[in-house]
């Protein structure tokens, strides 16, 4: 477990606990930049097109009933513009269309919000596991 304290631009102090390994936290802190793109390529094509771009740390794809696919590409690379150029060239070479591309540079407040959501989800999961263990053991929690 890692404890964090972040003070945002408005001076608000926020505390969070991250239930996981420090390496996982470091990975999240180092990957604040994101490219969101809408394309006609499907999930497998997107991952194939981008597999040779080393700066990409994560690709999440929103699967919908639409003819378009939205991909969230995360990177720890300092120059988001260089990365977006590499993504654009990969799609252009394959003749796949990018209908929209948005660059999102992360900041500490965004990281804190993401970590808080992760920590909350992990805490809920741990509570559910403990409740299951107590229920299975027949021990009354009261």
N, C-alpha and C positions, 0 to 999 in steps of 0.2 A: 504494500500500500504506500502511495506517495501523497503527501499533503501539499497543496498549493495555496498560495495567497496572491491574488492579483488586485492591483489598484487600477481602475479604468481612468479614462481621461476626465471624467466628471468627479473623480476622487472617491468613488464608491469602492469599498473593500469587499472582495468576494473570496470566500474560501471554498475549496473543493478537495475531495479525496478521490484519488484514482486507484481503483482496486485492480491492480495488475502489476506486471513487471516494469521496472524503470526503463527497460529497453523499449517497451511498447509506448510508454509516455514520450520518450525521446523521439521515436518515429513520428508520433502525431505532432509534436512540437516542431519538427524539422520539415513538415509537409504542409505549410499553410497556404500555398498558392494553388489555385484551381482554375482549370479551363472548362467551361460548360459549352458543349456544342450540340447542335441539332443537325442531323444528317439523314441521308437516305440509306446509309449502310446499316446492316443488322449487327447485333452484339458480337458475333464471331468475327465478322469482317473488321469491325472497329479494333478489336484486340489484336488481330493479325496485322493490321496496318500500323499499329503503334508499338508492336513488340520490340522493335529495334531502336526505340528512342529511350536511351538509358536514364534520362532525367525523370521519367514517369515513375511514381511510387505506387499509384493505385488508379484503377479504372473501374468506375461503377456505371452501370447502364440501366436506365429506366426503361423497362419493357412495357409497352403499351399496345393498344389495338390500332393505333395510328400508323400511317405509312412512314412516319418519321421516328427516329430514335434519338434520345437525349443521353449524352455521355458526360460524366463528371470525371475529369482527369486531374489527379492531384500530383504535385511535384514539390520537391525540396529545392529545386533549382532556383538560384537567385534571380536569374533573368527570365521572367515569365514571357517576355516578348520573343526571345530566342526560341523558347519552347513552343510558343504558339506558331511561330514560323515553321518549325520542324513538323508540327502536326498538320498545318496547312499543306506543306509540300508532300507529305505522305498521302493525304487524301487526293491531292491534285494528280499525283502520279498514278493513282488507281482509278481515276476518273469518277470517284465518288464525290457527291456534292455536300458541301457544308453550307447549310441554310442560315445558320447563326452561330457565332462564336463569341463568348463573353469571357473576359479575363477577370479573375477575382484574386486580389492580393490579400492574403490573410494578415490579421493583426492580433495582438495579444487578447483582445476582448473576444474575437471570434474563436480563438483557441480555447479560452476559458469556457465559453458557452459549449463548445463541442466536448470538452473534457467533463464538464458538469453533467451533460446529458449522458455521456458514457458511464460516469461514476454512478449516476442515479439508476441507470439500467442495470449495472452490475450489482448494486446494493439490493435492488428488487429481486434479481435472480438469486442472490445469496440468501435473502430472507425466505424465498420460496423453497430453496433447498433445505434450509434449517427446519422449516415447518414440515416438510415431507419427512425428514429424519425423525423429528419429534413424533409425528403421527404414526410412522412405521414402528417406532420403538414402544409406543403405547404409553409414553410418559406424558402426564398432564402438565402443560406449560403454565398452569395457574399456581 
